[in-house]
């Protein structure tokens, strides 16, 4: 094989390798290209996700406010119950004292 033939064979091999690489690159880009409808779908899904997150945050804030309100009502009810129980205890003690007084005076 002469020097000229070697150069021509090497050039053909390099050109074939270039063509195979270019074709492989074209195939990869052809199958991985994102269409406009896919981009639109991703935008729509992104907006819906954002709205869902905002709704979740609003629900959390509402639940925290409701929990604070119910805790306040529970504390108030418990305080009223304690006051009522103390009043009942005082009334029972007073009734017992009156009963004892009546028994001493009748007997």
C-alpha positions in Angstrom: 0.0 0.0 0.0 1.5 3.3 -1.1 1.5 6.5 0.9 -1.3 8.0 -1.2 -3.5 5.0 -0.8 -2.9 5.0 2.9 -3.9 8.7 3.1 -7.1 8.1 1.0 -8.1 5.1 3.1 -7.5 7.0 6.3 -9.5 10.0 5.0 -12.4 7.7 4.0 -12.4 6.0 7.4 -12.3 9.4 9.2 -15.1 10.7 7.0 -17.2 7.6 7.7 -16.6 8.0 11.4 -17.7 11.7 11.1 -20.9 10.7 9.3 -21.7 8.0 11.9 -21.1 10.5 14.7 -23.3 13.1 13.0 -26.1 10.6 12.4 -25.9 9.4 16.0 -26.1 13.0 17.2 -29.1 13.7 15.0 -30.9 10.6 16.3 -30.3 11.6 19.9 -31.6 15.1 19.4 -34.5 13.7 17.3 -35.7 11.4 20.1 -34.9 13.7 23.1 -36.5 16.8 21.7 -39.3 18.3 23.8 -42.4 19.3 21.9 -44.3 22.5 22.5 -47.3 20.6 23.8 -45.0 18.9 26.4 -43.7 22.3 27.5 -47.3 23.6 27.7 -48.3 20.6 29.8 -45.3 21.1 32.1 -46.3 24.8 32.5 -49.9 23.8 33.3 -48.8 21.2 35.9 -46.4 23.8 37.4 -49.2 26.3 37.8 -51.5 23.7 39.3 -48.8 22.6 41.7 -48.3 26.2 42.8 -52.0 26.7 43.4 -52.2 23.4 45.4 -49.3 24.6 47.5 -51.0 27.9 48.2 -54.2 26.1 49.1 -52.3 23.8 51.4 -50.7 26.8 53.1 -54.0 28.6 53.5 -55.5 25.4 55.0 -52.6 25.1 57.4 -53.1 28.7 58.6 -56.8 28.2 59.0 -56.3 25.0 61.0 -53.8 26.7 63.2 -56.2 29.6 63.9 -59.0 27.2 64.5 -56.9 25.1 66.9 -55.9 28.3 68.8 -59.5 29.3 69.0 -60.6 25.9 70.3 -57.8 25.8 72.8 -58.9 29.2 74.1 -62.5 28.0 74.4 -61.4 24.9 76.1 -59.3 26.8 78.6 -62.2 29.2 79.3 -64.6 26.3 79.7 -62.2 24.5 82.1 -61.9 27.8 84.2 -65.7 28.1 84.3 -66.0 24.4 85.4 -63.4 24.9 88.2 -65.3 28.0 89.3 -68.6 26.1 89.3 -67.1 23.2 91.2 -65.7 25.6 93.8 -69.1 27.2 94.1 -70.7 23.8 94.5 -68.2 22.8 97.1 -68.8 26.0 99.1 -72.6 25.5 98.8 -72.3 21.9 100.1 -70.2 23.1 103.0 -72.6 25.8 103.8 -75.6 23.4 103.6 -73.7 21.0 105.9 -73.1 23.8 108.4 -76.8 24.8 108.3 -77.8 21.2 108.8 -75.5 20.8 111.7 -76.8 24.2 113.2 -80.4 23.0 112.8 -79.7 19.7 114.5 -78.1 21.4 117.4 -80.9 23.9 117.9 -83.7 21.3 117.6 -82.1 18.8 119.9 
